[in-house]
Amino acid sequence: MSVLTLLTRAWRFDSPRVLSAQMTLLDRNLPYAFVISALVALLTAWIGNRTAHVPGAWTWTWAGATTAMTLLCLSVRQALPLPTDVARVQIYAHVVRLMAGMQGLCWGAMGVLWLDEGNPMSIAIVLGITAGMNSGGLAVFAPSWPVAITYWVANIVPVMAVLLRSSNEFSFMMGLAVALYLLAMTVFSYFAARGALRAIELGFENEGLVRRLRDQTQRALEARQVAEVALAEAEEANRAKTVFLASASHDLRQPLHAMGLFLNALARADLNGRQQQLLEQALASASATSEMLNTLMDFSKVDAGVVKPQMQPFALQPLFRKLEREMAPLAEEKGLAFRMRDTTVILHADPALVDMILRNLVLNAIRYTERGALLLACRRRGTRAWVEVWDTGIGIPADQHEVIFREFHQLGNSERDRRKGLGLGLAIVQGLARAMSVDITLRSRVGKGSVFRLALPVSKSPWQPAESVATDEPDLSGLRVLLIDDDPTVCAAMRDLLATWGCWCETAASDDDALRILHRFEPDVVLADYRLRRHRTGLQAVQAVRERMGRMVPAAIITGDTAPERLREAHASGLPLLHKPVPADVLQAMLFNLWREAPPASASFASTAG
């Protein structure tokens, strides 16, 4: 670095932004520095008046002038506060440099007044005081090198000049020493100022980092708020979808349930060949519609979390045979080969849920396979059995392996062909697998086919086949049934069907109507729709009937409601639950079981409920 560059830096201030930070540091120190300088001046005058050769009048005059200069500097600082405008901070810096120079001159004058060229003790005292004040100035003015240089030059140069022009050899040598001291202090203060400057720059960098971090945090918060709003909207849309599906499903199930009851009652009439054919076609159409609604019901059960697996040992082969009997004809209708490999594995799972999972997977494979074959197989792998459904269908792209398990998501069905289902099958499969805490995986190649694998635990306990039960039609002759339903069509259809089974049936539109009927009719079984008028439920109606009769009359709930909350409430009641449309054979079997397992009439409602 050249001398000219060093002198330039000693005079010029740094950039306005850096200078503002330097002046901020100086401004905090100035009041304390000025007050201490005045006190030290008075103390120095008191000591010098007792020891030095300078007359006391001059000493106290110097002390008074230094104190007055200090008070003037304090007044100027008070009248000229540190500007917040960066552009005006240079004016403030020049004022501070002027005050530092005036303070330095005051202490330089002290050295000139006290210095005795022929007295080494006097020289030592003056240089000691000068060095002490310079050290104090370093602590105060270090943030700004131009201000520090001004103070030291004004403080040291007068003493150095007196010593260098002295004819006394010792004084001259001390003058040279002071010159070297001034040079050393200049270099040392330069690096100290550079360190302070680096600290200021690091502070700016930290401020920038904090500002960027604050901005990023703000953006992250805004993004989170947007995500939360989107999530809330998605959840609201999902709730609205669930409510819509529940309402639509309920409204569709009511007439379909009544139609099914009428058709089953009609099936017991004497019909000719053509009439019997039309009836079978009507029953097939009703069955297809029921299948779609039951798919919605299965999804609602999974969504509501009311599916409670009944884990037990069971043989997989009978289930395979059952699926083969039911699914092979559907595959053959599309020209597909249905293959099944026999297995001896005994699983520990819920057989009903496994049946539902495999049924959905096989139906899905049939829908999306145009040529080739399907395979239902099982392979044992340690403590697990891999139950697999293979197909030679269209295959599934890798980026769709997760989304196909979402509800209402279908591949290659933009036209919403109802023959390809509702897009709920795989969502139901995943929900049921999750309910049993088992894994389901998928491997697929586009244009080659897919394989869905269900990893089920192998049973550690022996399995005993269930005893076969009679399949004869239950005899319900003489059964008295009280039906509580606010739909007149359903009531009429139920009366007609129950009459063909030899039952007596009374219908009520509400729990109040049911209580009035009890005066003339004592039912053996109560069937109640879940959703009644005036926000009443079938559960409340059954409760009222049991309280009036004073015993636990057998009862069941029949509902077309698929809302998750309603399903949870119905399951929590402990009553048998049937979902509209109810197949006639299922209704007949349930009525027979309720009648057969009814508690004796002597069992009071209070004692049983308690």
C-alpha positions as CSV (number, residue, x, y, z in Angstrom):
1,M,0.0,0.0,0.0
2,S,1.5,3.4,-1.0
3,V,1.9,6.3,1.4
4,L,-0.5,8.4,-0.8
5,T,-3.2,5.6,-0.5
6,L,-2.7,5.5,3.3
7,L,-3.0,9.2,3.6
8,T,-6.1,9.2,1.4
9,R,-7.7,6.6,3.6
10,A,-6.7,8.5,6.7
11,W,-8.6,11.6,5.5
12,R,-11.6,10.2,3.6
13,F,-14.5,8.5,5.3
14,D,-15.9,5.1,4.2
15,S,-19.1,4.7,2.2
16,P,-22.2,6.3,3.7
17,R,-23.7,3.0,4.8
18,V,-20.5,1.9,6.6
19,L,-19.9,5.4,7.9
20,S,-23.4,5.4,9.4
21,A,-22.6,2.2,11.4
22,Q,-19.2,3.7,12.5
23,M,-20.8,6.9,13.7
24,T,-23.4,4.9,15.5
25,L,-20.7,3.1,17.5
26,L,-18.8,6.4,18.1
27,D,-22.0,8.2,19.2
28,R,-22.5,5.7,22.0
29,N,-19.0,6.3,23.4
30,L,-18.6,10.1,23.0
31,P,-20.5,11.3,26.1
32,Y,-18.6,8.9,28.4
33,A,-15.3,9.8,26.7
34,F,-15.8,13.5,27.1
35,V,-16.9,13.3,30.7
36,I,-13.9,11.1,31.6
37,S,-11.6,13.5,29.7
38,A,-12.8,16.5,31.7
39,L,-12.3,14.6,35.0
40,V,-8.9,13.4,34.1
41,A,-7.9,16.9,33.1
42,L,-8.9,18.3,36.5
43,L,-7.1,15.4,38.2
44,T,-4.0,16.0,36.1
45,A,-4.0,19.7,36.9
46,W,-4.2,19.0,40.6
47,I,-1.3,16.6,40.4
48,G,0.7,18.8,38.1
49,N,0.2,21.8,40.3
50,R,2.0,19.9,43.1
51,T,4.9,18.3,41.2
52,A,5.6,20.1,37.9
53,H,7.7,23.2,37.3
54,V,4.8,24.9,35.5
55,P,3.1,27.7,37.4
56,G,-0.2,26.7,38.9
57,A,-2.1,29.5,37.1
58,W,-1.2,28.0,33.7
59,T,-2.1,24.5,34.9
60,W,-5.6,25.5,36.1
61,T,-6.1,27.6,33.0
62,W,-5.4,24.6,30.8
63,A,-7.7,22.4,32.9
64,G,-10.4,25.0,32.7
65,A,-10.0,25.4,28.9
66,T,-10.1,21.6,28.5
67,T,-13.2,21.2,30.6
68,A,-14.9,24.1,28.7
69,M,-14.0,22.4,25.4
70,T,-15.4,19.2,26.7
71,L,-18.7,20.9,27.7
72,L,-18.8,22.5,24.2
73,C,-18.4,19.1,22.5
74,L,-21.2,17.7,24.7
75,S,-23.4,20.6,23.8
76,V,-22.7,20.2,20.1
77,R,-23.5,16.5,20.3
78,Q,-26.7,17.2,22.1
79,A,-27.7,19.8,19.5
80,L,-26.7,17.6,16.6
81,P,-28.0,14.1,17.1
82,L,-26.9,11.2,14.9
83,P,-28.9,11.6,11.6
84,T,-31.0,8.7,10.4
85,D,-30.5,9.8,6.8
86,V,-27.5,8.0,5.4
87,A,-26.8,10.9,3.0
88,R,-26.4,13.4,5.9
89,V,-24.2,11.3,8.1
90,Q,-21.0,12.6,6.5
91,I,-21.7,16.1,7.9
92,Y,-22.0,14.5,11.4
93,A,-18.7,12.6,10.8
94,H,-16.8,15.8,10.0
95,V,-18.2,17.4,13.2
96,V,-17.1,14.4,15.2
97,R,-13.6,14.6,13.6
98,L,-13.4,18.3,14.5
99,M,-14.4,17.5,18.2
100,A,-11.8,14.7,18.3
101,G,-9.1,17.1,17.0
102,M,-10.0,19.8,19.5
103,Q,-9.8,17.2,22.4
104,G,-6.4,16.1,21.0
105,L,-5.1,19.6,20.8
106,C,-6.1,20.2,24.5
107,W,-4.0,17.3,25.6
108,G,-1.2,18.2,23.2
109,A,-1.1,21.7,24.8
110,M,-0.7,20.0,28.3
111,G,2.4,18.3,27.0
112,V,3.9,21.6,25.7
113,L,3.1,23.4,29.0
114,W,4.5,20.7,31.3
115,L,7.5,19.5,29.3
116,D,10.9,20.4,30.8
117,E,13.5,19.4,28.2
118,G,16.3,19.0,30.7
119,N,14.3,17.0,33.2
120,P,13.9,13.3,32.3
121,M,11.2,12.9,35.0
122,S,9.1,15.7,33.4
123,I,9.5,14.0,30.0
124,A,8.5,10.7,31.4
125,I,5.4,12.1,33.1
126,V,4.3,14.0,29.9
127,L,4.9,11.0,27.7
128,G,3.1,8.7,30.1
129,I,0.0,11.0,30.2
130,T,0.1,11.3,26.4
131,A,0.3,7.6,25.9
132,G,-2.5,7.0,28.3
133,M,-4.8,9.4,26.6
134,N,-3.9,7.9,23.2
135,S,-4.8,4.4,24.5
136,G,-8.1,5.8,25.7
137,G,-8.6,7.5,22.3
138,L,-8.0,4.1,20.6
139,A,-10.9,2.6,22.5
140,V,-13.2,5.5,21.7
141,F,-12.3,6.4,18.1
142,A,-11.2,3.0,16.7
143,P,-14.4,2.4,14.6
144,S,-13.4,5.4,12.3
145,W,-9.8,5.6,11.4
146,P,-9.9,9.2,10.1
147,V,-11.3,10.4,13.4
148,A,-8.7,8.4,15.4
149,I,-5.8,9.7,13.2
150,T,-7.0,13.3,13.8
151,Y,-7.1,12.8,17.6
152,W,-3.6,11.2,17.8
153,V,-1.9,13.7,15.5
154,A,-3.4,16.6,17.5
155,N,-2.3,15.0,20.7
156,I,1.2,13.7,19.9
157,V,2.7,16.1,17.3
158,P,3.0,19.1,19.6
159,V,5.0,17.1,22.2
160,M,7.0,15.4,19.4
161,A,7.9,18.8,17.8
162,V,9.1,20.2,21.1
163,L,11.4,17.2,21.8
164,L,12.8,17.1,18.2
165,R,13.8,20.7,18.2
166,S,15.5,20.5,21.6
167,S,19.3,20.8,21.8
168,N,19.3,18.2,24.6
169,E,20.4,14.9,23.2
170,F,18.2,12.9,25.5
171,S,15.2,15.0,24.6
172,F,15.9,14.6,20.9
173,M,16.2,10.9,21.3
174,M,12.9,10.8,23.1
175,G,11.4,12.9,20.2
176,L,12.5,10.2,17.8
177,A,11.0,7.6,20.0
178,V,7.7,9.5,20.0
179,A,7.8,9.7,16.2
180,L,8.2,5.9,16.1
181,Y,5.4,5.6,18.6
182,L,3.2,7.7,16.4
183,L,4.0,5.6,13.3
184,A,3.3,2.4,15.3
185,M,0.0,3.7,16.6
186,T,-0.9,4.7,13.1
187,V,-0.3,1.2,11.7
188,F,-1.9,-0.5,14.8
189,S,-4.9,1.8,14.6
190,Y,-5.3,1.1,10.9
191,F,-5.6,-2.7,11.4
192,A,-7.8,-2.1,14.4
193,A,-10.1,0.1,12.2
194,R,-10.0,-2.6,9.5
195,G,-11.1,-5.2,12.1
196,A,-13.9,-2.9,13.2
197,L,-14.9,-2.4,9.5
198,R,-14.9,-6.1,9.0
199,A,-17.2,-6.5,12.0
200,I,-19.5,-3.9,10.6
201,E,-19.6,-5.6,7.2
202,L,-20.3,-9.0,8.9
203,G,-23.1,-7.2,10.7
204,F,-24.5,-6.1,7.4
205,E,-24.2,-9.6,6.1
206,N,-26.0,-10.9,9.1
207,E,-28.7,-8.3,8.7
208,G,-29.0,-9.5,5.1
209,L,-29.2,-13.1,6.1
210,V,-31.7,-12.3,8.8
211,R,-33.7,-10.3,6.3
212,R,-33.6,-13.1,3.7
213,L,-34.5,-15.6,6.4
214,R,-37.4,-13.4,7.6
215,D,-38.6,-13.1,4.0
216,Q,-38.3,-16.8,3.4
217,T,-40.1,-17.5,6.7
218,Q,-42.8,-15.1,5.7
219,R,-43.1,-16.8,2.3
220,A,-43.1,-20.1,4.0
221,L,-45.9,-18.9,6.4
222,E,-47.8,-17.6,3.4
223,A,-47.3,-20.8,1.5
224,R,-48.4,-22.7,4.6
225,Q,-51.5,-20.6,4.9
226,V,-52.3,-21.2,1.3
227,A,-51.7,-24.9,1.8
228,E,-53.9,-24.8,4.9
229,V,-56.7,-23.0,3.0
230,A,-56.4,-25.5,0.2
231,L,-56.4,-28.4,2.6
232,A,-59.5,-26.9,4.4
233,E,-61.2,-26.5,1.0
234,A,-60.3,-30.0,0.0
235,E,-61.6,-31.4,3.3
236,E,-64.8,-29.3,2.9
237,A,-65.2,-30.6,-0.6
238,N,-64.6,-34.1,0.7
239,R,-67.2,-33.6,3.4
240,A,-69.6,-32.2,0.8
241,K,-69.0,-35.1,-1.4
242,T,-69.6,-37.5,1.4
243,V,-72.8,-35.7,2.4
244,F,-74.0,-35.7,-1.2
245,L,-73.2,-39.4,-1.7
246,A,-74.9,-40.2,1.6
247,S,-78.0,-38.3,0.6
248,A,-78.1,-39.5,-2.9
249,S,-77.5,-43.1,-1.8
250,H,-80.2,-42.9,0.8
251,D,-82.7,-41.4,-1.7
252,L,-81.8,-44.1,-4.3
253,R,-81.9,-47.0,-1.8
254,Q,-85.4,-46.3,-0.6
255,P,-87.3,-46.9,-3.9
256,L,-84.8,-49.6,-4.9
257,H,-85.4,-51.4,-1.6
258,A,-89.2,-51.2,-2.1
259,M,-88.8,-52.4,-5.7
260,G,-86.8,-55.4,-4.6
261,L,-89.4,-56.3,-2.0
262,F,-92.2,-56.1,-4.6
263,L,-90.2,-58.2,-7.1
264,N,-89.5,-60.9,-4.5
265,A,-93.2,-60.9,-3.5
266,L,-94.1,-61.2,-7.2
267,A,-91.7,-64.1,-7.6
268,R,-94.0,-66.2,-5.4
269,A,-97.0,-65.6,-7.6
270,D,-98.0,-68.0,-10.4
271,L,-96.4,-66.5,-13.6
272,N,-96.3,-67.8,-17.1
273,G,-93.0,-68.2,-19.0
274,R,-92.9,-64.7,-20.5
275,Q,-93.8,-63.1,-17.2
276,Q,-91.1,-65.2,-15.4
277,Q,-88.5,-64.1,-17.9
278,L,-89.4,-60.4,-17.5
279,L,-89.3,-60.8,-13.7
280,E,-85.8,-62.4,-13.9
281,Q,-84.6,-59.5,-16.0
282,A,-86.1,-57.0,-13.6
283,L,-84.4,-58.8,-10.7
284,A,-81.1,-58.8,-12.6
285,S,-81.3,-55.0,-13.2
286,A,-82.2,-54.4,-9.5
287,S,-79.3,-56.6,-8.5
288,A,-76.8,-54.7,-10.7
289,T,-78.0,-51.4,-9.2
290,S,-77.8,-52.8,-5.7
291,E,-74.2,-53.9,-6.5
292,M,-73.2,-50.3,-7.3
293,L,-74.9,-49.0,-4.2
294,N,-73.3,-51.7,-2.1
295,T,-70.0,-50.6,-3.4
296,L,-70.7,-47.1,-2.1
297,M,-71.8,-48.7,1.2
298,D,-68.5,-50.7,1.4
299,F,-66.5,-47.5,0.8
300,S,-68.5,-45.6,3.4
301,K,-67.9,-48.3,6.0
302,V,-64.2,-48.2,5.3
303,D,-64.2,-44.3,5.4
304,A,-66.2,-44.3,8.7
305,G,-63.8,-46.7,10.3
306,V,-66.5,-49.1,11.4
307,V,-64.9,-52.1,9.8
308,K,-63.6,-54.3,12.7
309,P,-61.8,-57.4,11.4
310,Q,-62.6,-60.7,13.1
311,M,-59.2,-62.4,12.8
312,Q,-59.5,-66.2,12.9
313,P,-57.9,-69.3,11.2
314,F,-59.6,-70.4,8.0
315,A,-58.7,-72.3,4.9
316,L,-58.2,-70.3,1.7
317,Q,-59.1,-73.1,-0.7
318,P,-62.9,-72.9,-0.1
319,L,-62.8,-69.2,-0.7
320,F,-60.9,-69.8,-3.9
321,R,-63.5,-72.3,-5.0
322,K,-66.3,-69.9,-4.2
323,L,-64.7,-67.1,-6.2
324,E,-64.1,-69.4,-9.1
325,R,-67.8,-70.5,-9.2
326,E,-68.9,-66.8,-9.2
327,M,-66.3,-65.1,-11.3
328,A,-65.4,-67.7,-14.0
329,P,-68.8,-67.1,-15.8
330,L,-68.1,-63.4,-15.8
331,A,-64.7,-63.9,-17.3
332,E,-66.0,-66.4,-19.9
333,E,-68.6,-63.8,-21.0
334,K,-65.6,-61.6,-22.1
335,G,-63.7,-64.5,-23.6
336,L,-61.2,-64.7,-20.8
337,A,-59.8,-67.8,-19.2
338,F,-60.2,-67.9,-15.4
339,R,-57.5,-70.1,-13.7
340,M,-57.1,-70.9,-10.1
341,R,-54.3,-72.8,-8.3
342,D,-55.3,-75.1,-5.5
343,T,-53.8,-74.3,-2.1
344,T,-53.7,-75.9,1.3
345,V,-52.6,-72.8,3.2
346,I,-54.5,-71.8,6.4
347,L,-54.6,-68.1,7.0
348,H,-55.2,-66.0,10.1
349,A,-57.3,-63.1,9.0
350,D,-60.9,-62.1,8.6
351,P,-62.4,-64.4,5.9
352,A,-65.2,-61.9,5.0
353,L,-62.7,-59.1,4.5
354,V,-60.4,-61.3,2.5
355,D,-63.4,-62.4,0.4
356,M,-64.3,-58.8,-0.3
357,I,-60.7,-57.8,-1.2
358,L,-60.2,-60.7,-3.6
359,R,-63.7,-60.2,-5.1
360,N,-62.9,-56.5,-5.8
361,L,-59.5,-57.4,-7.3
362,V,-60.9,-60.1,-9.5
363,L,-63.7,-57.9,-10.7
364,N,-61.3,-55.1,-11.4
365,A,-59.1,-57.6,-13.4
366,I,-62.1,-58.7,-15.5
367,R,-63.1,-55.1,-16.3
368,Y,-59.7,-54.1,-17.5
369,T,-58.7,-57.3,-19.4
370,E,-59.8,-57.6,-23.0
371,R,-58.0,-60.8,-23.9
372,G,-55.9,-63.5,-22.2
373,A,-56.5,-64.9,-18.8
374,L,-56.8,-64.3,-15.0
375,L,-55.0,-66.2,-12.3
376,L,-55.9,-66.6,-8.7
377,A,-53.0,-68.1,-6.7
378,C,-51.3,-68.3,-3.3
379,R,-47.6,-68.8,-2.5
380,R,-46.3,-69.2,1.1
381,R,-43.3,-67.1,2.1
382,G,-42.3,-67.8,5.7
383,T,-44.9,-66.7,8.1
384,R,-46.8,-64.9,5.3
385,A,-48.9,-66.1,2.4
386,W,-48.9,-64.2,-0.9
387,V,-52.4,-64.2,-2.2
388,E,-52.2,-62.9,-5.8
389,V,-54.5,-61.9,-8.6
390,W,-52.8,-61.9,-12.0
391,D,-54.2,-60.5,-15.3
392,T,-53.1,-59.9,-18.9
393,G,-54.9,-56.6,-19.0
394,I,-53.9,-53.1,-20.1
395,G,-51.4,-52.6,-17.3
396,I,-50.9,-49.6,-15.1
397,P,-48.2,-46.9,-15.6
398,A,-45.7,-46.5,-12.8
399,D,-46.9,-43.0,-12.1
400,Q,-50.4,-44.3,-11.5
401,H,-49.5,-47.0,-8.9
402,E,-50.5,-44.9,-6.0
403,V,-53.3,-42.8,-7.4
404,I,-55.3,-45.8,-8.5
405,F,-56.0,-46.5,-4.9
406,R,-57.8,-43.2,-4.5
407,E,-61.6,-43.2,-4.6
408,F,-63.3,-42.5,-7.9
409,H,-60.1,-42.8,-9.8
410,Q,-60.2,-45.0,-13.0
411,L,-57.9,-45.6,-15.8
412,G,-59.2,-45.5,-19.4
413,N,-62.8,-44.7,-18.4
414,S,-63.2,-41.0,-19.2
415,E,-66.6,-41.7,-20.6
416,R,-67.6,-43.2,-17.1
417,D,-68.9,-46.5,-18.5
418,R,-70.9,-48.0,-15.6
419,R,-69.8,-51.4,-16.6
420,K,-66.3,-50.5,-15.4
421,G,-67.7,-49.7,-11.9
422,L,-67.4,-46.5,-9.9
423,G,-63.7,-46.4,-9.3
424,L,-64.1,-47.4,-5.6
425,G,-62.9,-51.0,-5.8
426,L,-59.2,-50.4,-5.1
427,A,-59.9,-47.7,-2.5
428,I,-62.1,-50.3,-0.7
429,V,-59.3,-52.9,-1.1
430,Q,-56.7,-50.7,0.4
431,G,-59.0,-49.6,3.3
432,L,-59.9,-53.2,4.1
433,A,-56.2,-54.3,3.9
434,R,-55.3,-51.4,6.3
435,A,-58.1,-52.5,8.7
436,M,-56.4,-55.9,8.9
437,S,-52.9,-54.3,9.1
438,V,-51.7,-56.2,6.0
439,D,-49.8,-55.0,3.0
440,I,-51.0,-54.9,-0.6
441,T,-48.6,-54.3,-3.4
442,L,-48.8,-53.9,-7.1
443,R,-46.5,-54.9,-10.0
444,S,-47.5,-54.0,-13.6
445,R,-46.2,-53.5,-17.1
446,V,-48.2,-51.4,-19.5
447,G,-49.7,-53.5,-22.2
448,K,-48.7,-56.8,-20.5
449,G,-50.8,-56.9,-17.3
450,S,-50.7,-56.6,-13.6
451,V,-50.4,-58.6,-10.4
452,F,-51.9,-57.4,-7.1
453,R,-50.4,-59.2,-4.0
454,L,-52.0,-59.4,-0.6
455,A,-49.5,-60.5,2.2
456,L,-51.6,-62.3,4.8
457,P,-50.3,-64.0,8.0
458,V,-50.3,-67.8,8.1
459,S,-52.2,-69.3,11.0
460,K,-50.3,-70.9,13.8
461,S,-53.4,-72.6,15.2
462,P,-55.1,-75.7,13.8
463,W,-58.2,-75.1,11.7
464,Q,-61.4,-77.1,12.0
465,P,-64.0,-76.9,9.2
466,A,-67.3,-75.5,10.3
467,E,-70.2,-77.9,10.4
468,S,-72.6,-77.6,7.4
469,V,-75.9,-76.0,8.1
470,A,-79.2,-76.7,6.6
471,T,-80.1,-74.6,3.6
472,D,-83.9,-75.1,3.8
473,E,-85.9,-71.9,3.7
474,P,-86.7,-70.6,7.2
475,D,-90.3,-71.0,8.4
476,L,-91.6,-67.6,9.5
477,S,-95.3,-68.6,9.8
478,G,-97.0,-66.7,12.6
479,L,-94.2,-64.2,13.1
480,R,-95.5,-60.7,14.2
481,V,-93.4,-57.9,12.8
482,L,-93.6,-54.2,13.6
483,L,-92.1,-52.1,10.8
484,I,-91.2,-48.5,11.6
485,D,-90.5,-46.6,8.3
486,D,-91.8,-43.2,7.1
487,D,-91.8,-44.3,3.4
488,P,-95.3,-45.6,2.5
489,T,-93.9,-47.5,-0.6
490,V,-91.4,-49.4,1.5
491,C,-94.1,-50.2,4.1
492,A,-96.5,-51.6,1.4
493,A,-93.7,-53.7,-0.2
494,M,-92.6,-55.1,3.2
495,R,-96.2,-56.0,4.1
496,D,-96.6,-57.9,0.8
497,L,-93.4,-59.8,1.1
498,L,-93.9,-60.7,4.8
499,A,-97.4,-61.9,4.0
500,T,-95.9,-64.4,1.4
501,W,-93.8,-65.8,4.3
502,G,-96.8,-66.2,6.6
503,C,-96.0,-63.2,8.8
504,W,-98.3,-60.6,10.4
505,C,-97.0,-57.1,9.8
506,E,-98.0,-53.7,11.2
507,T,-96.4,-50.5,10.0
508,A,-95.7,-47.2,11.7
509,A,-94.3,-43.9,10.3
510,S,-92.8,-42.8,13.7
511,D,-92.1,-43.9,17.2
512,D,-95.4,-42.3,18.4
513,D,-97.4,-44.3,15.8
514,A,-95.6,-47.4,17.0
515,L,-96.5,-46.8,20.6
516,R,-100.2,-46.4,19.6
517,I,-100.1,-49.7,17.7
518,L,-98.8,-51.5,20.8
519,H,-102.2,-51.2,22.3
520,R,-103.6,-53.7,19.9
521,F,-100.5,-55.5,18.5
522,E,-97.6,-57.1,20.4
523,P,-94.7,-57.7,17.9
524,D,-92.1,-60.6,18.1
525,V,-89.6,-58.5,16.1
526,V,-89.2,-54.8,15.4
527,L,-87.7,-53.5,12.2
528,A,-86.9,-49.8,12.1
529,D,-85.5,-47.5,9.4
530,Y,-82.6,-45.4,10.8
531,R,-83.7,-42.0,9.6
532,L,-87.2,-41.0,10.6
533,R,-89.1,-37.8,10.5
534,R,-88.6,-34.8,12.8
535,H,-84.9,-35.7,13.3
536,R,-85.8,-39.0,15.1
537,T,-83.9,-42.2,14.5
538,G,-84.8,-45.9,14.5
539,L,-82.6,-46.4,17.5
540,Q,-84.8,-44.0,19.5
541,A,-88.0,-45.8,18.2
542,V,-86.7,-49.2,19.2
543,Q,-85.8,-47.8,22.7
544,A,-89.3,-46.4,23.1
545,V,-91.0,-49.7,22.0
546,R,-88.9,-51.7,24.4
547,E,-89.6,-49.4,27.3
548,R,-93.4,-49.5,26.6
549,M,-93.3,-53.3,26.3
550,G,-91.1,-53.7,29.3
551,R,-88.8,-56.3,27.6
552,M,-86.0,-56.6,25.2
553,V,-88.0,-57.3,22.1
554,P,-85.7,-58.4,19.2
555,A,-85.0,-55.5,16.8
556,A,-82.9,-54.6,13.8
557,I,-82.1,-51.4,12.0
558,I,-82.6,-51.1,8.2
559,T,-80.9,-48.1,6.7
560,G,-80.1,-46.5,3.4
561,D,-77.9,-43.9,5.0
562,T,-74.2,-44.1,4.2
563,A,-72.9,-41.1,6.0
564,P,-69.8,-42.1,8.2
565,E,-71.3,-40.5,11.3
566,R,-74.6,-42.4,10.9
567,L,-72.8,-45.7,10.3
568,R,-70.7,-45.3,13.5
569,E,-73.8,-44.4,15.6
570,A,-75.7,-47.4,14.2
571,H,-72.9,-49.8,14.8
572,A,-72.4,-48.4,18.3
573,S,-76.0,-49.4,19.2
574,G,-75.3,-53.1,19.0
575,L,-78.4,-53.8,17.0
576,P,-78.2,-55.8,13.8
577,L,-77.8,-53.5,10.8
578,L,-79.0,-54.1,7.3
579,H,-78.4,-51.8,4.4
580,K,-81.0,-51.0,1.8
581,P,-81.7,-52.6,-0.6
582,V,-81.9,-55.8,1.5
583,P,-82.0,-59.1,-0.5
584,A,-85.1,-61.1,0.4
585,D,-83.1,-64.1,1.5
586,V,-80.9,-62.0,3.8
587,L,-84.0,-60.4,5.4
588,Q,-85.7,-63.8,5.8
589,A,-82.6,-65.3,7.5
590,M,-82.2,-62.3,9.9
591,L,-85.9,-62.4,10.9
592,F,-85.6,-66.1,11.6
593,N,-82.5,-65.7,13.7
594,L,-84.0,-62.8,15.7
595,W,-87.1,-64.8,16.4
596,R,-85.2,-68.0,17.3
597,E,-82.7,-66.2,19.6
598,A,-85.3,-63.9,21.3
599,P,-85.0,-63.7,25.1
600,P,-87.9,-65.1,27.1
601,A,-90.9,-62.8,27.7
602,S,-90.0,-62.7,31.4
603,A,-86.8,-60.9,30.7
604,S,-87.6,-57.3,31.5
605,F,-86.1,-54.3,29.6
606,A,-84.8,-52.7,32.8
607,S,-82.9,-55.8,34.0
608,T,-81.5,-56.6,30.6
609,A,-80.5,-53.0,29.9
610,G,-79.0,-52.6,33.3
